[in-house]
Amino acid sequence: MIQDWVANITATDKGQKLFQSCDYKLYKEIKTKYEALPKNEKACYKGADDYIRKNGGPELTPLNKNFMLLIEEIDAQIHSDNVLEVFPIETIDHDVEIHDLLLSLEDEKHIKDIYRKKKLQVKKSGISAKDATILRHCIRQGRSLLQAGLKAEMLAKPLIDFYAASAYAYAIIVLNSPIHKSIDTLKGSHGHTYNHNKKTIDFGGDIPGGTFLDLLCALSVVNITQMDGQHISFKYSVLSSVEMVQNNSISVSLLPLLSMVPELSDHFDKLGTGYKHVHKLSIDTGIVNNKVTYNFFIGDGVAKPDKDVLHRCFNTDVISENQGNYKVSVDSDLITKITPVIYQDMYGHLWYIESPIKGLYLPEVCLHFLIISALCNIMRYSPHEWSDILSNRTSSKFSLVLNQYIRIFERKFPLLITQYLSDYNAVLKR
């Protein structure tokens, strides 16, 4: 049944890999020694890699080199001062303002500038004029399809919205991933499948790589900004989650994914699944032993997340109960080592998300990519099933949740993509 709860992970040695880890620290140490050599001694080697290999360092494969590119870019991004600028959108005219914002992204000069900001380790030449024009067409196609989806009947929306998401995904990958320099390096496959028999979205393991895996890898740095209360901003890496996907086969049904959407929380509760994966989050900072400490307050006084998972993803044992919520404290020098799933709703409020697969971090863009893809597959290949959902024959409550989700997607997805295609963090005014 489409309403069944499935969230499975199985280890495999047949994974499609974008990168493979190696001893980065040792490589850099030996490379530093090579760079300090006099010219006459450097001439004894074919280059840095030759010196490193002959002095006990790793011999890099193409996948190891991708790992090095990712590590260096992630480190540069985390320690940079690049912060997204809040872009408030009037709720009354949000359709018009979002359209104008999306339209502003379709400019070659803007694309070249963003390419350098999102990829700090690229060469000064950045992206070529030809490739910038190609990305402009991707971005333009995405906007056009999103606009068409807004006007379409619910019967056709998932197909249009998924191809809008795919067009934008191509641009996001090239502008954010250090291992993709142009659209020519992308595969034509989706990077995941929808299993119509099991009603699951499958990815990782031996599923051929493609857009989803590339998108997941491109968004390996999480940029958190709290707008309510104390202004707080920090970044951390979730590359370990991508590595987990490469080494495991994952199957997830629609319900676990829908349970992760903050704006859907109240509607999802009406399904009576017993699962609560979305928790209110607020952050403040304090001084403990002369060091800045980040305090994460998680919960609504009723439902609380799994405490053991909090220990692991926040990399701390300093967790206490605070008025029915959890208070998680993290030293500032360890803040880049945390890996919690944190989303921002349309109004800029933060939420802590319990991932149905422990250790899996799905950037919210990737979450919506999977959900809208699943709905597209149901609509396209099982039109009778999609009609039953829309006409309440499957379940009136489930039909309501899916209808509400698509409305949320139409408003939320444009806000999300601007974070990766511009300097803006777009939010709706209340």
Residue pairs with C-beta under 8 A, 6 or more apart in sequence:
1 199
2 199
2 253
2 254
2 378
2 385
2 389
2 394
2 398
3 254
3 255
3 271
3 394
3 395
3 398
4 199
4 253
4 255
5 253
5 255
5 256
5 273
5 275
6 198
6 199
6 200
6 251
6 252
6 253
6 255
6 256
7 251
7 252
7 253
7 256
7 356
7 357
8 250
8 251
8 252
9 248
9 249
9 250
9 251
9 357
9 360
10 205
10 248
10 249
10 250
11 247
11 248
12 204
12 205
12 206
12 247
12 248
12 249
13 247
14 205
14 206
15 204
15 205
15 206
15 245
15 246
15 247
15 248
16 205
16 206
16 207
16 208
16 209
16 213
16 246
17 63
17 209
17 246
18 63
18 66
18 179
18 209
18 213
18 214
18 217
18 242
18 246
19 63
19 64
19 66
19 67
19 70
19 179
19 217
19 242
19 243
19 246
20 61
20 63
20 64
20 66
20 67
21 64
21 67
21 243
22 58
22 60
22 64
22 67
22 68
23 57
23 58
24 67
24 68
24 71
26 56
26 57
26 58
27 52
27 57
27 58
27 60
27 68
30 51
30 52
30 55
30 56
30 57
31 48
31 51
31 52
31 57
33 51
33 55
34 42
34 45
34 48
34 51
34 52
35 48
37 51
42 51
45 51
45 54
49 59
49 60
52 58
53 59
58 64
60 68
66 179
69 121
69 178
69 179
70 178
70 179
70 217
70 220
70 239
71 239
72 121
72 178
73 119
73 120
73 121
73 178
74 220
74 221
74 237
74 239
76 120
76 121
77 120
77 221
77 235
78 221
78 235
78 236
78 237
78 336
80 120
82 117
82 120
83 223
83 225
83 233
84 223
84 225
84 419
84 423
84 424
84 425
85 423
85 424
85 425
86 225
86 227
86 348
86 424
86 425
86 427
87 101
87 418
87 424
87 425
87 426
87 427
88 426
88 427
88 428
88 429
89 97
89 98
89 101
89 415
89 426
89 427
89 428
89 429
90 97
90 429
91 428
91 429
91 430
94 411
94 428
95 150
98 411
98 414
98 415
98 426
99 143
99 147
101 414
101 418
101 424
101 426
102 139
102 142
102 143
102 146
102 414
102 418
103 143
104 110
104 422
105 111
105 139
105 143
105 418
105 421
105 422
106 136
106 139
106 140
106 143
107 136
108 129
108 132
108 133
108 136
110 422
111 127
111 132
111 135
111 136
111 139
111 175
112 126
112 127
112 132
114 175
114 421
114 422
114 423
115 122
115 126
115 127
115 132
115 174
115 175
116 122
116 126
117 423
118 175
118 176
118 420
119 175
119 176
119 177
119 178
121 178
122 178
122 181
127 135
127 174
127 181
127 182
128 182
131 174
131 181
131 182
131 183
134 182
134 183
135 170
135 171
135 174
135 175
135 183
138 167
138 168
138 170
138 171
138 183
139 167
139 168
139 171
139 421
141 164
141 167
142 164
142 165
142 167
142 168
142 171
142 417
143 164
145 160
145 161
145 163
145 164
145 167
146 161
146 164
146 410
146 413
146 414
148 160
148 164
149 157
149 160
149 161
149 164
149 410
150 410
152 160
154 390
154 403
154 406
155 379
155 386
155 387
155 390
156 379
157 406
158 372
158 375
158 376
158 378
158 379
158 380
158 386
158 406
159 376
159 379
159 380
161 372
161 376
161 406
161 409
161 410
161 413
162 372
162 373
162 375
162 376
164 413
165 368
165 369
165 372
165 373
165 413
166 190
166 211
168 413
168 417
168 421
169 211
169 214
169 215
169 365
169 369
170 183
170 186
170 211
171 421
172 215
172 218
172 219
172 365
172 417
172 420
172 421
173 180
173 186
173 211
173 214
173 215
173 218
174 180
174 181
174 182
174 183
174 186
175 420
175 421
176 218
176 219
176 420
177 214
177 217
177 218
179 185
179 217
180 186
180 214
180 218
186 210
186 211
186 214
187 208
187 209
187 210
187 211
187 214
188 210
189 208
189 209
189 210
189 211
190 210
190 211
190 212
190 373
191 203
191 207
191 208
191 209
191 210
191 211
191 212
191 213
191 214
191 215
192 201
192 202
192 203
192 207
192 210
192 212
192 213
192 370
192 373
193 201
193 202
193 203
193 207
194 200
194 201
194 202
194 373
194 374
194 377
194 378
195 201
195 202
195 251
196 377
196 381
196 382
198 251
198 253
199 253
199 254
200 251
200 252
200 253
201 251
201 252
201 253
201 254
201 257
201 370
201 373
201 374
202 249
202 250
202 251
203 212
203 213
203 245
203 250
203 370
204 213
204 244
204 245
204 246
204 247
204 248
204 249
204 250
205 247
205 248
205 249
205 250
206 249
207 249
211 369
212 366
212 369
212 370
212 373
213 242
213 245
213 246
215 363
215 365
215 366
215 369
216 241
216 242
216 245
216 362
216 363
216 366
217 239
217 242
218 420
219 363
219 365
219 366
219 420
220 237
220 238
220 239
220 242
221 235
221 236
221 237
221 238
222 235
222 236
222 237
222 238
222 342
222 361
222 363
223 233
223 235
223 419
224 232
224 233
224 234
224 235
224 236
224 342
224 350
225 231
225 232
225 233
225 344
225 425
226 232
226 233
226 282
226 283
226 350
227 348
227 349
227 427
228 282
228 348
228 349
228 350
229 282
229 284
230 283
230 284
230 285
232 283
232 284
232 285
232 294
234 294
234 335
234 336
235 336
236 335
236 336
236 337
236 338
236 339
237 336
237 339
238 339
238 361
238 363
240 339
240 359
241 339
241 359
241 360
241 361
241 362
244 359
244 360
245 360
250 357
250 360
252 356
252 357
252 370
254 371
254 374
254 375
255 271
255 273
255 275
256 275
256 277
256 356
257 356
257 367
257 370
257 371
257 374
258 264
258 268
258 371
258 401
258 405
259 268
259 273
259 275
259 276
259 277
259 278
259 356
260 277
260 278
260 341
260 343
260 353
260 355
260 356
260 362
260 367
261 268
261 278
261 367
261 371
261 405
261 408
262 278
262 343
262 344
262 345
262 349
262 351
262 353
263 345
263 346
263 408
263 412
264 401
264 404
264 405
264 408
265 278
267 400
267 401
267 404
268 278
268 401
269 276
270 397
270 400
270 401
271 397
271 398
271 401
272 397
276 303
276 354
277 353
277 354
277 355
277 356
278 351
278 352
278 353
278 354
279 298
279 299
279 300
279 303
279 304
279 305
279 351
279 352
279 353
279 354
280 298
280 299
280 300
280 349
280 351
280 352
281 296
281 297
281 298
281 342
281 350
281 351
281 352
282 296
282 297
282 350
283 294
283 295
283 296
283 297
283 350
284 294
284 295
284 297
285 292
285 293
285 294
285 295
285 332
286 292
286 293
286 295
287 293
288 329
288 331
291 331
291 332
291 333
292 331
292 332
293 329
293 330
293 331
293 332
294 329
294 330
294 331
294 332
294 335
295 327
295 328
295 329
296 314
296 326
296 327
296 328
296 329
296 330
296 340
296 352
297 322
297 325
297 326
297 327
298 304
298 305
298 310
298 325
298 326
298 327
298 328
298 352
299 305
299 324
299 325
299 326
300 324
300 325
301 323
301 324
301 325
302 324
304 324
304 325
304 326
305 326
305 352
305 354
306 354
307 319
307 326
309 354
309 358
310 319
310 326
310 328
310 340
311 317
311 319
312 358
312 359
313 338
313 339
313 340
313 341
314 328
314 330
314 338
314 340
315 330
315 334
315 337
315 338
315 339
316 328
316 329
316 330
316 331
316 334
318 328
318 329
318 330
319 326
319 327
319 328
319 329
320 326
320 327
321 327
330 338
339 359
339 361
340 352
341 352
341 353
341 354
341 355
341 361
341 362
342 350
342 351
342 352
342 353
343 350
343 351
343 353
343 364
344 350
344 351
344 364
344 425
344 427
345 351
346 408
346 411
346 412
346 415
346 427
346 428
347 427
347 428
347 429
347 430
348 425
348 427
355 361
355 362
362 370
364 416
365 413
365 416
365 417
365 420
368 409
368 412
368 413
368 416
371 405
371 409
372 409
375 386
375 402
375 406
378 385
378 386
378 389
379 386
385 394
387 393
388 394
389 398
389 399
389 402
390 399
390 403
391 399
392 399
411 428
414 426
415 426
415 427
415 428
418 424
418 425
418 426
419 425
419 426
